[in-house]
Amino acid sequence: MGMQRKPTSFDIAQLAGVSQPTVSRALRGEAGVNPATRLRIESIAKQLNYRVDKAASNLRTRHSQTLALLFFEDPTSDDSLINPFFHSMLGSIIRTCAEHNHDLLISFQQLSSDWHTDYEDARKADGLILLGYGDFELYRARLKALRDAGTHFVRWGSVLAEGAGLTIGCDNRGGGAEATRHLLGLGRTRIAFLGTASSHYPEFYERYRGHAEALAGAGLAVDPALQIDAITTEESGAAAAQALLDSGADFDAILAASDLIAIGAMRVLQAAGKRIPEDVSVIGFDDIPAASSANPPLTTVMQDARLAGRTLVETLIGRIREKPVGPALLPTKLIVRKSCGA
């Protein structure tokens, strides 16, 4: 297959016995190409030392073959300002982009209302992946601006939140219910919930609703004194646990709306002489890397970061290509460790 001139996609098409558009689709990683045909085309392209001219391809398709991943700045104990759960998702997002022959831009969300001008209209990226949002009631207006501008975007968050746009999220309600049922099965009946349960934090609110439904299913009433507001930081979890202790409320377990809240709460409980899990069982939510190394190791509701990253990328590419895509609710799984005493 030696050639004196630079090979073209037409050469590959002739050798593979397919059309030139099929070659282009196969080498761009688009769906709809027979897997055996794709492998044959890729093999011939490799033998010819053929490289896709991205600039020319992008001019033809008016696509940059680039996605932008934008983090919301979260308060963290280090300088990253990125929620640890989103760190866990990053590798899957990068791998999936590579599989679909897309580049990835990574940055923080700008607080302007014209993200589409900064990225899609300027052809820096064909679409946006949004991770994190802070107070959702304030964030909702920014999502509306993106929708009104026709921006292609997908976000991780509450699938049930009104006005959220195309969203991928986990079964927060089911996860909260499963965690509470597990604690009830251990004989715990005074279960505190640490996390802001309102429309400002819809994912936490869904976890709380699942918790309340599991209590009701066991014939137990929800005690408002056992719900303490907290956001996703260790400091907030510590403050919530201290407020719970100071209130004098009777409790024998804690369901925290995130692992960071749970880890901060455990630190305060132990400083107050509470034994975990003998006196208080603790369950978190997320399964960030720090959960398994906590003392004691933290039982938690796992969100599948690998599946989440892949689904975000493939959903966004589908939207860009005008395919029928919609929101997705991903399953959760309870990971049992020593902090609940099981």
TIDREN-93532 format. One record per residue (C-alpha): x, y, z. Coordinates in steps of 0.5 Angstrom, whole numbers, plus 500, padded with zeros to 3 digits. Each point is the difference from the previous one (the first is absolute). Example, Ala and Ser with C-alpha at 12.3 -4.5 7.8 and 13.67 -1.06 7.14 Angstrom:
<rs>
525491516 502507498 
</rs>
This chain:
<rs>
500500500 506505499 498506497 504506497 495506502 497501506 494495501 493503500 493497503 498499493 506495500 498496506 493500497 502497494 504495504 495498505 494500495 496505503 498507498 504506502 495503505 500493504 508501501 499507502 494497505 504494503 507505501 496505504 497495504 493501498 494495501 497496495 506497497 500492500 506498505 503495495 500506495 503505505 506495502 501499493 501507498 504502506 505494499 501503492 500507503 506498505 504496494 499506496 503504506 493505498 498505505 494504501 500507498 496503506 500507497 498498493 495495503 497506505 499505495 496495496 496498506 500507504 502496506 506500504 500493502 501503507 496500507 501505505 500497508 498506504 500499508 497504505 504503505 499496507 503501506 505495502 505499505 506500494 501505495 496496494 493503502 498494496 495495504 504493501 494496497 501504493 507499501 498492500 496502493 506503496 504494498 493497497 498507496 507500497 501493498 493500497 501507496 507496497 495494498 496505496 506504497 498506504 505505504 498502507 501507503 500501507 498506504 496503505 493503499 500507499 495505503 498503494 493499497 504499493 503493500 498498493 504506498 506498503 500493498 495498495 499506496 507501499 501493498 504498506 496495501 494496498 496499506 501501508 500495506 498504506 503497507 497503506 496506501 499502507 494503502 495498495 495505501 505505498 503496494 493498497 501507496 506498497 498494498 494503496 505505497 503494497 494497498 497507497 507500496 499493497 507498503 501493500 501498507 499494505 501500508 501496506 495501505 492499502 497497494 493502503 502507501 495505496 504504495 506496501 501499492 503493498 502497506 504493502 499498507 500494505 494498504 501504506 493498503 501493499 507501503 498503506 494495501 505494500 505504505 494501505 497493499 507497501 501504507 493498502 502493499 505501504 495502506 502507499 493504501 503508501 503501494 502507499 501503493 506505499 499504493 496506498 493497498 497505495 499503493 507503501 503494500 496495496 504494500 501500508 492501500 499494496 505496505 496503506 493498496 502493499 503500508 493502502 496495496 504494503 499503507 492500498 501493497 502498507 494503503 505506503 498507500 505505497 503505506 502507497 505500506 504495497 501504493 506504500 502505494 507499497 504501494 505495497 506502504 503496506 500507504 492500498 499493503 504501506 496506501 493496499 503495505 501505505 494503500 496493500 504499507 499507502 492499499 500494505 496496495 500493501 503496494 504493498 502501493 501505495 499500492 504506497 498503494 508499497 506496502 503507502 495502505 500493503 508500501 499507503 494498505 504493502 506505502 496504505 496494502 506496502 503507504 494500504 501493502 495496496 502493497 499499493 496495498 499498507 496506503 499503493 500497493 502505494 498499493 502505494 499501493 504500494 506495501 506505499 507497501 500503507 494496503 504493500 506503503 496504506 500497507 496496500 499499493 494503498 494496497 497504494 495500495 504500493 499504494 503496494 505506498 503496494 493499497 498507502 506503496 499495494 492502500 501507500 505500494 496496496 494503502 503507498 503497493 493498499 497506501 505504495 498495495 493501501 498493502 494498505 504501506 497501507 501500508 503494503 499498507 506495502 499495506 504500506 503495505 501500507 507498502 500497507 506502504 502500508 496507501 493497501 502494504 498495495 
</rs>
